[in-house]
């Protein structure tokens, strides 16, 4: 995990990174948060990397799946 130095908005993750599990690359994003009672916590999102996220210049898809 690395501090997100390219944070563009308040909703952008505070930390980003990648990991590999069983040969599949995943992107990781984490946000610093504070609960209503004032306790700090971290929210994490992990998802498979795909051309949709890693190559934004390619807008065509070879899949017929609409999702």
N, C-alpha and C positions, 0 to 999 in steps of 0.2 A: 504494500500500500504506500502510496505517495501523496503528499499534499497536492491538491489540485490547484496549480498556479494559473491555470487558464479558466478559472471560474468566471462565467459570464453573467450569471444572475444569482439572486439569493437562493433559488431552487437548485442550482447546480451542485453536484456533490462536493463535499469538502476533501474527500480522499478518493483516489481511483487506482486501479491496478488490474493485473491479469493473473490468472493461475491456470495450470493444466492439470486435469484430472482424467486419468485413463485415456490420454491422447487427445482429449477435447479441450480447447481453449475457452475459458470463461472470463468475462469482464466483471469487475467488482467495483461498486460505487458505495460510498459511505457518507452519511450526513451526521453532523453533530446536532443534537437536539437537547432541549430542556423540558422536563415534564411540568405539569401544572403545579406540582409541589416543589419545583425548583431543582430536582435531581437531574444531572446530566446523563444522557444515554446516546448510543449510536444506532442509527438505522442503517441496515446493509441490504443491498440488492446484488444478486449474482445471476448472470444470465449467459447463455452460450453466445460466443461471438459468431457473427455471420457477416456475409457480404453486405447485408442491409445496414449494419452498424459500422463496419470497418471501412467500407468503400462507398461513401455517400455520393460519389460522382456517378456511380453505376445505378441508373434508375430502372433498368430492365431486370426481369426475373426469369430464370429458366424453369421455374416451378409453375405448374398450373394451379397450385393451391392458392385460394384467394386470401388466405391469412398470412 
